[in-house]
Amino acid sequence: MPAESNNILILDAAVLGQLACPVCLGELRLEAAGLLCAGCGRSYPVVDGIPVLIAERATKG
């Protein structure tokens, strides 16, 4: 499994607007470490520029 990148993430705003938290369907916003859910506070990693929206991979913070 590849290591997670610590690079600053760049996602198209149109794509980001179509993504939602798989747990609570909350809005996701781009943070330095990944995508943060505004609803439940879970943080989803982005690996090699691809958001990993798997609930088991999220961290609660």
Secondary structure as the mmCIF struct_conf table of DSSP 4:
data_model
#
loop_
_struct_conf.conf_type_id
_struct_conf.id
_struct_conf.beg_label_comp_id
_struct_conf.beg_label_asym_id
_struct_conf.beg_label_seq_id
_struct_conf.end_label_comp_id
_struct_conf.end_label_asym_id
_struct_conf.end_label_seq_id
HELX_LH_PP_P HELX_LH_PP_P1 PRO A 2 SER A 5
BEND BEND1 ASN A 7 ASN A 7
HELX_LH_PP_P HELX_LH_PP_P2 ILE A 8 LEU A 9
HELX_RH_AL_P HELX_RH_AL_P1 ALA A 13 LEU A 16
TURN_TY1_P TURN_TY1_P1 GLY A 17 GLN A 18
STRN STRN1 ALA A 20 ALA A 20
TURN_TY1_P TURN_TY1_P2 PRO A 22 CYS A 24
HELX_LH_PP_P HELX_LH_PP_P3 GLY A 26 GLY A 26
STRN STRN2 GLU A 27 GLU A 27
STRN STRN3 LEU A 28 LEU A 30
BEND BEND2 ALA A 32 GLY A 34
STRN STRN4 LEU A 35 CYS A 37
TURN_TY1_P TURN_TY1_P3 ALA A 38 CYS A 40
STRN STRN5 ARG A 42 TYR A 44
STRN STRN6 VAL A 46 VAL A 47
TURN_TY1_P TURN_TY1_P4 ASP A 48 GLY A 49
STRN STRN7 ILE A 50 PRO A 51
HELX_RH_3T_P HELX_RH_3T_P1 ALA A 55 ARG A 57
STRN STRN8 THR A 59 LYS A 60
#
